[in-house]
């Protein structure tokens, strides 16, 4: 069996040793070298020809973001970023995903994994996934900040009532995919957008802030109890399921954000299925459900429930998925209206609305 060749990049000798042991313990993986900074990583990519790179963000000489940009410009290799959990690191992680990184692993989850005889870890699984993404590596060309962006939000003509929802679920590769969908939606959108991205606590707020900077829509991390408004997109916070709650009389119903920490679904919290089930139960009008790149089955079961409420459904085409898991599961239900490549999803949403 040919093993997946991995280069481990971290300025900490302890972390290099720990990650190397974790990866080498899996029979499908082989660490072919290590580097202590980004410059050394670039040199070893040329000599060792790894199939995947794990990359720390904060390093001397050349940091992980600078190295990632150089890799994507000169010799694209799938990269999994390693990040500590704090606001500054979360912002850097979102930039890395935009620049072309496949995924990331929060470092604290590695610190406790000293027993390498245990089951496969998050980093092992993500390295294996990354190995299958060669040929789909591309950064996101971000739009420049438009000084009139805020003025375009909630323009006259938007209905004060909420009668349309756009529901988007995604996982691996999702931040890059969202950057190709949400910024293309108009600021005067007569619908609210609810987004579930599989991501741990501490990172979803930075994702929402990055999307907000490049979108005509207002994009924010969802907060419990807030009113869901047209022309605004809400990102489920990490480690919380996003649900909705309808309130008020039938002629003046409003939809509120509800968050909870009920058990994970498919190993995920937030889970798209949980949101879709809640919307199918609580919402009273038009819906468009979109399932994009990601591993696993999340969203397929919930999609059937909103479909029964006459929601229109979209799945990302395999050709543009980083991982064709969630969209495949949706398509296999036979209840997807349109299967389209990522660059066409925003236009398709608007047509189906």
Secondary structure as a PSIPRED ss2 file (coil, helix, strand):
# PSIPRED VFORMAT (PSIPRED V4.0)

   1 X C   1.000  0.000  0.000
   2 X C   1.000  0.000  0.000
   3 X C   1.000  0.000  0.000
   4 X E   0.000  0.000  1.000
   5 X E   0.000  0.000  1.000
   6 X E   0.000  0.000  1.000
   7 X E   0.000  0.000  1.000
   8 X E   0.000  0.000  1.000
   9 X E   0.000  0.000  1.000
  10 X C   1.000  0.000  0.000
  11 X C   1.000  0.000  0.000
  12 X C   1.000  0.000  0.000
  13 X H   0.000  1.000  0.000
  14 X H   0.000  1.000  0.000
  15 X H   0.000  1.000  0.000
  16 X H   0.000  1.000  0.000
  17 X H   0.000  1.000  0.000
  18 X H   0.000  1.000  0.000
  19 X H   0.000  1.000  0.000
  20 X H   0.000  1.000  0.000
  21 X H   0.000  1.000  0.000
  22 X H   0.000  1.000  0.000
  23 X H   0.000  1.000  0.000
  24 X H   0.000  1.000  0.000
  25 X C   1.000  0.000  0.000
  26 X C   1.000  0.000  0.000
  27 X C   1.000  0.000  0.000
  28 X C   1.000  0.000  0.000
  29 X E   0.000  0.000  1.000
  30 X E   0.000  0.000  1.000
  31 X E   0.000  0.000  1.000
  32 X E   0.000  0.000  1.000
  33 X E   0.000  0.000  1.000
  34 X E   0.000  0.000  1.000
  35 X E   0.000  0.000  1.000
  36 X C   1.000  0.000  0.000
  37 X C   1.000  0.000  0.000
  38 X H   0.000  1.000  0.000
  39 X H   0.000  1.000  0.000
  40 X H   0.000  1.000  0.000
  41 X H   0.000  1.000  0.000
  42 X H   0.000  1.000  0.000
  43 X H   0.000  1.000  0.000
  44 X H   0.000  1.000  0.000
  45 X H   0.000  1.000  0.000
  46 X H   0.000  1.000  0.000
  47 X H   0.000  1.000  0.000
  48 X H   0.000  1.000  0.000
  49 X C   1.000  0.000  0.000
  50 X C   1.000  0.000  0.000
  51 X C   1.000  0.000  0.000
  52 X E   0.000  0.000  1.000
  53 X E   0.000  0.000  1.000
  54 X E   0.000  0.000  1.000
  55 X E   0.000  0.000  1.000
  56 X E   0.000  0.000  1.000
  57 X C   1.000  0.000  0.000
  58 X C   1.000  0.000  0.000
  59 X C   1.000  0.000  0.000
  60 X C   1.000  0.000  0.000
  61 X C   1.000  0.000  0.000
  62 X C   1.000  0.000  0.000
  63 X C   1.000  0.000  0.000
  64 X H   0.000  1.000  0.000
  65 X H   0.000  1.000  0.000
  66 X H   0.000  1.000  0.000
  67 X H   0.000  1.000  0.000
  68 X H   0.000  1.000  0.000
  69 X H   0.000  1.000  0.000
  70 X H   0.000  1.000  0.000
  71 X H   0.000  1.000  0.000
  72 X H   0.000  1.000  0.000
  73 X H   0.000  1.000  0.000
  74 X H   0.000  1.000  0.000
  75 X C   1.000  0.000  0.000
  76 X C   1.000  0.000  0.000
  77 X C   1.000  0.000  0.000
  78 X E   0.000  0.000  1.000
  79 X E   0.000  0.000  1.000
  80 X E   0.000  0.000  1.000
  81 X E   0.000  0.000  1.000
  82 X E   0.000  0.000  1.000
  83 X E   0.000  0.000  1.000
  84 X C   1.000  0.000  0.000
  85 X C   1.000  0.000  0.000
  86 X C   1.000  0.000  0.000
  87 X H   0.000  1.000  0.000
  88 X H   0.000  1.000  0.000
  89 X H   0.000  1.000  0.000
  90 X H   0.000  1.000  0.000
  91 X H   0.000  1.000  0.000
  92 X H   0.000  1.000  0.000
  93 X H   0.000  1.000  0.000
  94 X H   0.000  1.000  0.000
  95 X H   0.000  1.000  0.000
  96 X H   0.000  1.000  0.000
  97 X H   0.000  1.000  0.000
  98 X H   0.000  1.000  0.000
  99 X H   0.000  1.000  0.000
 100 X C   1.000  0.000  0.000
 101 X C   1.000  0.000  0.000
 102 X C   1.000  0.000  0.000
 103 X E   0.000  0.000  1.000
 104 X E   0.000  0.000  1.000
 105 X E   0.000  0.000  1.000
 106 X E   0.000  0.000  1.000
 107 X C   1.000  0.000  0.000
 108 X H   0.000  1.000  0.000
 109 X H   0.000  1.000  0.000
 110 X H   0.000  1.000  0.000
 111 X H   0.000  1.000  0.000
 112 X C   1.000  0.000  0.000
 113 X C   1.000  0.000  0.000
 114 X C   1.000  0.000  0.000
 115 X C   1.000  0.000  0.000
 116 X C   1.000  0.000  0.000
 117 X C   1.000  0.000  0.000
 118 X C   1.000  0.000  0.000
 119 X C   1.000  0.000  0.000
 120 X C   1.000  0.000  0.000
 121 X C   1.000  0.000  0.000
 122 X H   0.000  1.000  0.000
 123 X H   0.000  1.000  0.000
 124 X H   0.000  1.000  0.000
 125 X H   0.000  1.000  0.000
 126 X H   0.000  1.000  0.000
 127 X H   0.000  1.000  0.000
 128 X H   0.000  1.000  0.000
 129 X H   0.000  1.000  0.000
 130 X H   0.000  1.000  0.000
 131 X H   0.000  1.000  0.000
 132 X C   1.000  0.000  0.000
 133 X C   1.000  0.000  0.000
 134 X C   1.000  0.000  0.000
 135 X C   1.000  0.000  0.000
 136 X C   1.000  0.000  0.000
 137 X C   1.000  0.000  0.000
 138 X C   1.000  0.000  0.000
 139 X C   1.000  0.000  0.000
 140 X C   1.000  0.000  0.000
 141 X C   1.000  0.000  0.000
 142 X C   1.000  0.000  0.000
 143 X C   1.000  0.000  0.000
 144 X C   1.000  0.000  0.000
 145 X C   1.000  0.000  0.000
 146 X C   1.000  0.000  0.000
 147 X C   1.000  0.000  0.000
 148 X C   1.000  0.000  0.000
 149 X H   0.000  1.000  0.000
 150 X H   0.000  1.000  0.000
 151 X H   0.000  1.000  0.000
 152 X H   0.000  1.000  0.000
 153 X C   1.000  0.000  0.000
 154 X C   1.000  0.000  0.000
 155 X C   1.000  0.000  0.000
 156 X C   1.000  0.000  0.000
 157 X C   1.000  0.000  0.000
 158 X C   1.000  0.000  0.000
 159 X C   1.000  0.000  0.000
 160 X C   1.000  0.000  0.000
 161 X C   1.000  0.000  0.000
 162 X C   1.000  0.000  0.000
 163 X C   1.000  0.000  0.000
 164 X E   0.000  0.000  1.000
 165 X E   0.000  0.000  1.000
 166 X E   0.000  0.000  1.000
 167 X E   0.000  0.000  1.000
 168 X E   0.000  0.000  1.000
 169 X E   0.000  0.000  1.000
 170 X E   0.000  0.000  1.000
 171 X C   1.000  0.000  0.000
 172 X C   1.000  0.000  0.000
 173 X C   1.000  0.000  0.000
 174 X H   0.000  1.000  0.000
 175 X H   0.000  1.000  0.000
 176 X H   0.000  1.000  0.000
 177 X H   0.000  1.000  0.000
 178 X H   0.000  1.000  0.000
 179 X H   0.000  1.000  0.000
 180 X C   1.000  0.000  0.000
 181 X C   1.000  0.000  0.000
 182 X H   0.000  1.000  0.000
 183 X H   0.000  1.000  0.000
 184 X H   0.000  1.000  0.000
 185 X C   1.000  0.000  0.000
 186 X C   1.000  0.000  0.000
 187 X C   1.000  0.000  0.000
 188 X C   1.000  0.000  0.000
 189 X C   1.000  0.000  0.000
 190 X C   1.000  0.000  0.000
 191 X C   1.000  0.000  0.000
 192 X E   0.000  0.000  1.000
 193 X E   0.000  0.000  1.000
 194 X E   0.000  0.000  1.000
 195 X E   0.000  0.000  1.000
 196 X E   0.000  0.000  1.000
 197 X E   0.000  0.000  1.000
 198 X C   1.000  0.000  0.000
 199 X C   1.000  0.000  0.000
 200 X C   1.000  0.000  0.000
 201 X C   1.000  0.000  0.000
 202 X C   1.000  0.000  0.000
 203 X C   1.000  0.000  0.000
 204 X H   0.000  1.000  0.000
 205 X H   0.000  1.000  0.000
 206 X H   0.000  1.000  0.000
 207 X H   0.000  1.000  0.000
 208 X H   0.000  1.000  0.000
 209 X H   0.000  1.000  0.000
 210 X H   0.000  1.000  0.000
 211 X H   0.000  1.000  0.000
 212 X H   0.000  1.000  0.000
 213 X H   0.000  1.000  0.000
 214 X C   1.000  0.000  0.000
 215 X C   1.000  0.000  0.000
 216 X C   1.000  0.000  0.000
 217 X C   1.000  0.000  0.000
 218 X E   0.000  0.000  1.000
 219 X E   0.000  0.000  1.000
 220 X E   0.000  0.000  1.000
 221 X E   0.000  0.000  1.000
 222 X C   1.000  0.000  0.000
 223 X C   1.000  0.000  0.000
 224 X C   1.000  0.000  0.000
 225 X C   1.000  0.000  0.000
 226 X C   1.000  0.000  0.000
 227 X E   0.000  0.000  1.000
 228 X C   1.000  0.000  0.000
 229 X C   1.000  0.000  0.000
 230 X C   1.000  0.000  0.000
 231 X C   1.000  0.000  0.000
 232 X E   0.000  0.000  1.000
 233 X E   0.000  0.000  1.000
 234 X E   0.000  0.000  1.000
 235 X E   0.000  0.000  1.000
 236 X C   1.000  0.000  0.000
 237 X C   1.000  0.000  0.000
 238 X C   1.000  0.000  0.000
 239 X C   1.000  0.000  0.000
 240 X C   1.000  0.000  0.000
 241 X E   0.000  0.000  1.000
 242 X E   0.000  0.000  1.000
 243 X E   0.000  0.000  1.000
 244 X E   0.000  0.000  1.000
 245 X E   0.000  0.000  1.000
 246 X E   0.000  0.000  1.000
 247 X E   0.000  0.000  1.000
 248 X C   1.000  0.000  0.000
 249 X C   1.000  0.000  0.000
 250 X H   0.000  1.000  0.000
 251 X H   0.000  1.000  0.000
 252 X H   0.000  1.000  0.000
 253 X C   1.000  0.000  0.000
 254 X E   0.000  0.000  1.000
 255 X E   0.000  0.000  1.000
 256 X E   0.000  0.000  1.000
 257 X E   0.000  0.000  1.000
 258 X E   0.000  0.000  1.000
 259 X E   0.000  0.000  1.000
 260 X E   0.000  0.000  1.000
 261 X C   1.000  0.000  0.000
 262 X C   1.000  0.000  0.000
 263 X C   1.000  0.000  0.000
 264 X C   1.000  0.000  0.000
 265 X E   0.000  0.000  1.000
 266 X C   1.000  0.000  0.000
 267 X C   1.000  0.000  0.000
 268 X E   0.000  0.000  1.000
 269 X C   1.000  0.000  0.000
 270 X C   1.000  0.000  0.000
 271 X C   1.000  0.000  0.000
 272 X H   0.000  1.000  0.000
 273 X H   0.000  1.000  0.000
 274 X H   0.000  1.000  0.000
 275 X H   0.000  1.000  0.000
 276 X H   0.000  1.000  0.000
 277 X H   0.000  1.000  0.000
 278 X H   0.000  1.000  0.000
 279 X H   0.000  1.000  0.000
 280 X H   0.000  1.000  0.000
 281 X H   0.000  1.000  0.000
 282 X H   0.000  1.000  0.000
 283 X C   1.000  0.000  0.000
 284 X C   1.000  0.000  0.000
 285 X C   1.000  0.000  0.000
 286 X E   0.000  0.000  1.000
 287 X E   0.000  0.000  1.000
 288 X E   0.000  0.000  1.000
 289 X E   0.000  0.000  1.000
 290 X E   0.000  0.000  1.000
 291 X E   0.000  0.000  1.000
 292 X C   1.000  0.000  0.000
 293 X C   1.000  0.000  0.000
 294 X E   0.000  0.000  1.000
 295 X C   1.000  0.000  0.000
 296 X C   1.000  0.000  0.000
 297 X C   1.000  0.000  0.000
 298 X C   1.000  0.000  0.000
 299 X C   1.000  0.000  0.000
 300 X H   0.000  1.000  0.000
 301 X H   0.000  1.000  0.000
 302 X H   0.000  1.000  0.000
 303 X H   0.000  1.000  0.000
 304 X H   0.000  1.000  0.000
 305 X H   0.000  1.000  0.000
 306 X H   0.000  1.000  0.000
 307 X H   0.000  1.000  0.000
 308 X C   1.000  0.000  0.000
 309 X C   1.000  0.000  0.000
 310 X C   1.000  0.000  0.000
 311 X C   1.000  0.000  0.000
 312 X E   0.000  0.000  1.000
 313 X E   0.000  0.000  1.000
 314 X E   0.000  0.000  1.000
 315 X E   0.000  0.000  1.000
 316 X E   0.000  0.000  1.000
 317 X C   1.000  0.000  0.000
 318 X H   0.000  1.000  0.000
 319 X H   0.000  1.000  0.000
 320 X H   0.000  1.000  0.000
 321 X C   1.000  0.000  0.000
 322 X C   1.000  0.000  0.000
 323 X C   1.000  0.000  0.000
 324 X E   0.000  0.000  1.000
 325 X C   1.000  0.000  0.000
 326 X H   0.000  1.000  0.000
 327 X H   0.000  1.000  0.000
 328 X H   0.000  1.000  0.000
 329 X H   0.000  1.000  0.000
 330 X H   0.000  1.000  0.000
 331 X H   0.000  1.000  0.000
 332 X C   1.000  0.000  0.000
 333 X C   1.000  0.000  0.000
 334 X C   1.000  0.000  0.000
 335 X C   1.000  0.000  0.000
 336 X C   1.000  0.000  0.000
 337 X C   1.000  0.000  0.000
 338 X E   0.000  0.000  1.000
 339 X E   0.000  0.000  1.000
 340 X E   0.000  0.000  1.000
 341 X C   1.000  0.000  0.000
 342 X H   0.000  1.000  0.000
 343 X H   0.000  1.000  0.000
 344 X H   0.000  1.000  0.000
 345 X H   0.000  1.000  0.000
 346 X H   0.000  1.000  0.000
 347 X H   0.000  1.000  0.000
 348 X H   0.000  1.000  0.000
 349 X H   0.000  1.000  0.000
 350 X H   0.000  1.000  0.000
 351 X H   0.000  1.000  0.000
 352 X H   0.000  1.000  0.000
 353 X C   1.000  0.000  0.000
